[in-house]
Structure formats: structure tokens, C-alpha cells
Amino acid sequence: MLYRRHQGAVYRFALHMSGSRETAEEVVQEVFLGLLGRSSQYDAARGSLEAYLIGSARNQVRGRLRQAAALQIAIPLDVPGPDLEREQDLAKLREAILSLPPNYREVLVLCDMEEMSYEAAAERLRCPVGTVRSRLHRARALLLAKVRRSPVEVCRK
């Protein structure tokens, strides 16, 4: 029941952070296996279960990104869709997002892509709301600069 309730949020976070469906699936598996094996580490007084799971996913993704960088392995970009030009634009945008430092990418994913409030993102990242706001402002500025340097047409919802 916990898996069904929280798997989607953990998967989306890992997918946006890593850019790889395979990595996101592996992270989800590791997070929930870790919860089974170390359930005593979760303390409800410190935050919600979802915040704990997202924090665990964050650690898993960061570890995998460090390993990939150390081995100089490119993480594949999974970009579905029929329109080749739009796919290429989305791939460039995702690549720009993936090139952001992890602390900026996290708040961008949670607040802009997952449409989470600053307060909820702060809880999940275990940092003050002001930190979320400042990181998000910086992340947006960095992303805009990266997008302007490349011929990416940013698609509006």
C-alpha cells in the first residue's frame, strides 16, 4: 500500500533528476527496499514519509550521478514522442536541466516540474524555505542562460 501511494512521486523525482527511466526505476526499487530493511530509521517526528522517501531517492540519484561522472558514462536522455523536432528541443531542454548543479536541479524539479509549494519542497529537502526560494531563483536564471546559448525553443504548457 505504501509503495502504491508513494512510488509515483519517487519515480518522477528520480526521473527528472537523472534523465533516465532506467535509473529512476532502479532508484525506486532501492528506496523501497531500503525502507523495508531500515524502517526503524524513519522518524515521523522529523517529517512525512514522502519527504523521507524523496530524501532517500535524492541520495540514491546523487550517488549514481557521481558514479557515472567518475566512470565518464553519459546518462541517456529518454525523450518519447512522435515529432522529431520537438523531441530534439525537449532533449536539449532536459540536457540543460541535467547540467544544473544537483542542489539547483532538485528545487527546479520539485517546484516547477512537480508543482510543489516552497514549503513542501523545503520539507522534502530538509532545508529552510528561504533556501528553496533562493536556489529556485538561481536555478531558473542558470537554466535561462543555458537555453539562450543553445537553439532550444522552450515549449509552454
C-alpha positions as CSV (number, residue, x, y, z in Angstrom):
1,M,0.0,0.0,0.0
2,L,2.9,2.4,0.8
3,Y,4.5,1.5,-2.5
4,R,1.4,2.3,-4.5
5,R,0.8,5.6,-2.6
6,H,4.4,7.0,-2.9
7,Q,6.0,5.2,-5.9
8,G,4.9,7.8,-8.4
9,A,6.3,10.8,-6.6
10,V,9.6,9.0,-6.0
11,Y,9.8,7.8,-9.7
12,R,9.1,11.3,-11.1
13,F,11.7,12.9,-8.8
14,A,14.3,10.4,-9.8
15,L,13.4,10.6,-13.5
16,H,13.7,14.4,-13.5
17,M,16.9,14.4,-11.5
18,S,18.6,11.7,-13.6
19,G,17.1,12.0,-17.0
20,S,16.9,8.2,-17.3
21,R,13.9,5.9,-16.9
22,E,16.1,3.0,-16.1
23,T,17.9,4.9,-13.3
24,A,14.5,6.1,-12.0
25,E,13.2,2.6,-11.8
26,E,16.3,1.4,-10.1
27,V,16.2,4.2,-7.6
28,V,12.5,3.5,-6.8
29,Q,13.4,-0.1,-6.2
30,E,16.4,0.8,-3.9
31,V,14.3,3.3,-2.0
32,F,11.5,0.9,-1.1
33,L,13.9,-2.0,-0.4
34,G,15.8,0.4,1.9
35,L,12.6,1.3,3.6
36,L,11.9,-2.4,4.2
37,G,15.4,-3.1,5.5
38,R,15.8,0.1,7.6
39,S,12.2,1.1,8.5
40,S,13.4,2.0,12.0
41,Q,15.4,4.9,10.6
42,Y,12.2,6.7,9.6
43,D,11.1,9.1,12.3
44,A,7.6,10.6,11.8
45,A,8.5,13.5,14.1
46,R,11.1,14.7,11.6
47,G,8.8,14.8,8.6
48,S,6.4,12.9,6.4
49,L,7.1,9.5,4.9
50,E,7.1,11.0,1.4
51,A,9.8,13.5,2.5
52,Y,11.8,10.6,3.9
53,L,11.4,8.7,0.6
54,I,12.3,11.7,-1.6
55,G,15.4,12.3,0.6
56,S,16.4,8.7,0.1
57,A,15.8,9.0,-3.7
58,R,17.9,12.1,-3.7
59,N,20.8,10.3,-2.1
60,Q,20.4,7.4,-4.5
61,V,20.3,9.6,-7.6
62,R,23.3,11.7,-6.4
63,G,25.3,8.6,-5.8
64,R,24.5,7.2,-9.2
65,L,25.4,10.5,-10.9
66,R,28.7,10.6,-9.0
67,Q,29.4,7.0,-10.2
68,A,28.5,7.9,-13.8
69,A,30.7,11.0,-13.7
70,A,33.6,9.0,-12.2
71,L,33.3,6.4,-15.0
72,Q,32.6,9.1,-17.6
73,I,29.4,7.4,-18.7
74,A,26.8,9.5,-20.3
75,I,23.4,9.1,-18.8
76,P,20.9,8.6,-21.6
77,L,18.1,11.0,-22.1
78,D,14.7,9.3,-22.6
79,V,12.6,11.5,-24.8
80,P,9.4,9.9,-26.1
81,G,7.2,11.4,-28.8
82,P,6.4,11.4,-32.5
83,D,7.6,14.8,-33.5
84,L,11.4,14.7,-34.1
85,E,12.0,18.5,-33.9
86,R,10.0,18.7,-30.6
87,E,11.9,15.7,-29.3
88,Q,15.2,17.3,-30.1
89,D,14.1,20.6,-28.4
90,L,12.9,18.6,-25.3
91,A,16.1,16.6,-25.3
92,K,18.1,19.9,-25.3
93,L,16.0,21.3,-22.5
94,R,16.3,18.2,-20.4
95,E,20.1,18.2,-21.1
96,A,20.2,21.8,-19.9
97,I,18.2,20.8,-16.7
98,L,20.5,17.8,-16.1
99,S,23.6,20.1,-16.4
100,L,22.4,22.2,-13.5
101,P,24.2,21.5,-10.2
102,P,22.1,19.0,-8.2
103,N,21.0,21.4,-5.5
104,Y,19.5,23.8,-8.1
105,R,18.1,20.9,-10.2
106,E,16.3,19.5,-7.1
107,V,14.3,22.6,-6.4
108,L,13.6,23.2,-10.1
109,V,12.2,19.6,-10.4
110,L,10.2,19.8,-7.2
111,C,8.8,23.4,-7.6
112,D,8.5,23.8,-11.3
113,M,8.1,20.3,-12.7
114,E,6.2,18.7,-9.8
115,E,4.4,22.0,-8.9
116,M,5.2,21.6,-5.3
117,S,4.9,24.5,-2.9
118,Y,8.1,26.1,-1.4
119,E,7.1,24.7,2.0
120,A,6.6,21.2,0.7
121,A,9.9,21.3,-1.2
122,A,11.7,22.6,1.9
123,E,10.3,19.7,3.9
124,R,11.4,17.1,1.3
125,L,14.9,18.6,1.0
126,R,15.2,19.3,4.8
127,C,16.2,22.9,4.4
128,P,14.7,26.3,5.1
129,V,12.0,27.8,2.8
130,G,14.3,30.7,2.1
131,T,16.9,28.3,0.8
132,V,14.4,26.8,-1.6
133,R,13.4,30.2,-2.9
134,S,17.0,31.4,-3.5
135,R,18.0,28.1,-5.1
136,L,15.0,28.2,-7.3
137,H,15.7,31.8,-8.4
138,R,19.3,30.8,-9.2
139,A,18.3,27.6,-11.0
140,R,15.8,29.5,-13.2
141,A,18.5,32.1,-14.1
142,L,21.1,29.4,-14.9
143,L,18.6,27.4,-17.0
144,L,17.5,30.5,-18.9
145,A,21.2,31.3,-19.6
146,K,21.8,27.8,-20.9
147,V,18.7,27.8,-23.0
148,R,19.6,31.2,-24.6
149,R,23.0,29.9,-25.5
150,S,21.5,26.9,-27.4
151,P,18.9,27.0,-30.1
152,V,16.2,25.4,-27.8
153,E,12.7,26.6,-28.3
154,V,11.1,26.4,-24.8
155,C,7.6,24.9,-25.0
156,R,4.9,26.4,-22.9
157,K,2.3,24.2,-21.2
